[in-house]
Structures are given as C-alpha cells and as structure tokens.
Amino acid sequence: MTDLAGIPALIEAIRHMHGVEAAHIETVHVDERHEGERVWEGDVEVFALTGHTLATKAYAWSEPGKEGRRRFFAVLHVGAIDSAAMAVRGSILADARVVEEAKGKLS
C-alpha cells in the first residue's frame, strides 16, 4: 500500500528537506523489530534523486502526527543508510536521541 499522504506529498517533502527533485522507484514494506517486538511497520517509498551531491536515492514515508497533521520522513541513502529498513531504523534511533536529550535538559 502506498503511503497515505501520497507520492506527490512525499516528493514535496524530499524537495523541502533536501532541496532536490525526486522520482518514485518502488515501495518497500518494512517490519522493524527490536528484541522480538515490533517497533514499526509500514511501507517506505524509494525515490531516485536528481542534483544531490552525496545521495542518488532517498527513502520517504509519513505517519500521523499532532493535531491531525502528518509527520514526514525523508532519509538519504548515504553511509550506513543503505536500505528502506535502515532508513526506518535510523529515524527511530534519531527520535530516541532527541527524547533522551530533552530528558537531560529537564533534569
């Protein structure tokens, strides 16, 4: 199933976050688990990029956010991020770091 926001919205998210054009390649289903427990499941859209100096591909998806708005993710295919699953994993880890940093500031 294609992302609920739609491919055009994901292309716009890539353009907004990374300043490049994108063309949809495929949809990849990701079932991310940690210690046997599902932490994320859904479809990730894969895009070819035009004009980025480091990446030729990006992985994008959205999920429900606050106040009925959608939260968009657009992760570049660079370094350890070499698949849709790794893009999701990297995003989960980045969110966890933000939460931990916020907790540290409140202590």
C-alpha positions as CSV (number, residue, x, y, z in Angstrom):
1,M,0.0,0.0,0.0
2,T,1.4,3.4,-0.9
3,D,1.9,6.0,1.8
4,L,-1.4,7.7,2.9
5,A,0.0,11.1,2.2
6,G,0.6,10.1,-1.5
7,I,3.7,10.1,-3.7
8,P,3.4,13.8,-4.6
9,A,3.4,14.8,-1.0
10,L,6.5,12.7,-0.3
11,I,8.3,14.2,-3.3
12,E,7.5,17.6,-1.9
13,A,8.8,16.6,1.5
14,I,12.1,15.5,-0.2
15,R,12.3,18.7,-2.1
16,H,11.6,20.7,1.1
17,M,14.1,18.8,3.3
18,H,16.9,18.2,0.9
19,G,16.4,20.7,-1.9
20,V,16.4,18.2,-4.8
21,E,14.0,16.6,-7.2
22,A,12.9,13.0,-6.8
23,A,11.2,10.3,-8.9
24,H,9.4,7.3,-7.3
25,I,11.1,4.0,-7.9
26,E,9.3,1.4,-5.7
27,T,7.5,0.7,-2.4
28,V,9.2,-1.5,0.2
29,H,7.4,-3.0,3.2
30,V,9.4,-2.7,6.4
31,D,8.7,-4.6,9.6
32,E,11.2,-3.3,12.1
33,R,11.6,-5.3,15.3
34,H,13.7,-4.9,18.5
35,E,14.2,-7.9,20.8
36,G,11.3,-9.7,19.0
37,E,8.9,-6.8,19.5
38,R,7.5,-4.8,16.5
39,V,8.5,-1.2,16.8
40,W,7.5,0.0,13.4
41,E,5.7,-1.5,10.4
42,G,4.7,0.2,7.2
43,D,5.6,1.0,3.6
44,V,8.6,3.1,2.7
45,E,8.7,4.8,-0.7
46,V,12.1,4.7,-2.5
47,F,13.0,7.7,-4.8
48,A,15.8,8.4,-7.2
49,L,17.3,11.8,-6.6
50,T,18.4,14.4,-9.1
51,G,21.0,17.0,-8.1
52,H,22.1,15.8,-4.7
53,T,25.9,15.9,-4.2
54,L,26.0,12.8,-1.9
55,A,23.0,10.7,-2.5
56,T,21.3,9.1,-5.5
57,K,18.3,7.7,-3.6
58,A,16.1,8.7,-0.7
59,Y,13.6,6.8,1.5
60,A,10.4,8.6,2.5
61,W,7.2,7.9,4.4
62,S,4.8,9.7,6.6
63,E,2.8,8.9,9.8
64,P,0.0,10.6,11.8
65,G,1.3,13.5,13.8
66,K,-0.1,16.1,16.2
67,E,-3.4,17.8,15.6
68,G,-4.3,15.6,12.6
69,R,-1.3,16.6,10.6
70,R,1.1,14.1,9.1
71,R,4.8,13.9,10.0
72,F,7.1,13.4,7.0
73,F,10.4,11.5,6.9
74,A,12.9,11.7,4.1
75,V,16.1,9.9,4.7
76,L,19.0,10.0,2.3
77,H,20.8,6.8,1.0
78,V,24.2,7.6,2.5
79,G,26.7,5.8,4.8
80,A,25.0,3.1,6.8
81,I,21.6,4.0,5.4
82,D,21.6,1.6,2.5
83,S,18.0,0.3,2.6
84,A,14.5,1.2,3.5
85,A,14.8,-0.8,6.7
86,M,18.0,1.1,7.7
87,A,16.3,4.4,7.0
88,V,13.5,3.5,9.4
89,R,15.9,2.2,12.0
90,G,18.0,5.4,11.7
91,S,14.9,7.5,12.1
92,I,13.8,5.6,15.2
93,L,17.3,6.0,16.7
94,A,17.3,9.7,15.9
95,D,13.9,10.2,17.6
96,A,15.2,8.3,20.7
97,R,18.2,10.6,20.9
98,V,16.0,13.7,20.8
99,V,13.9,12.3,23.6
100,E,16.9,11.5,25.7
101,E,18.5,14.9,25.2
102,A,15.2,16.6,26.1
103,K,15.0,14.5,29.3
104,G,18.6,15.5,30.2
105,K,17.7,19.2,29.8
106,L,14.7,18.8,32.1
107,S,16.7,17.1,34.9
